[in-house]
Amino acid sequence: MTIYDIKSAVESTEGNHFYFSRKTMKFFGQRLRDFKVNKIKIGVNKGNFILYAPSYFDGRKSGYSVKMFVPETKKLEKALESDLIDMGLSFLIRSNL
């Protein structure tokens, strides 16, 4: 699954469509191609996806945007720290607020 697939799925549901809006992404200095997508292979969230991209404020990197995509509901949720650790993405934990 690509970030473009996720964006399309999220925008087809109510409540999450602002995450990928032009205005939101411009504010954080992001483009869709900046996002990385990793499938969760173990644990309670197996089959879901972690997506993340650097966030910028005033032209300087300020952290990462981090979310979990749930294909069954087509919604974005907060990523669990245990999933990030299991996937070797522990550097994202501080950004996952």
Helices and strands as residue ranges (DSSP letters): H 3-11, H 22-27, G 32-34, E 36-39, E 49-57, E 60-70, E 75-77, H 81-86, G 90-95
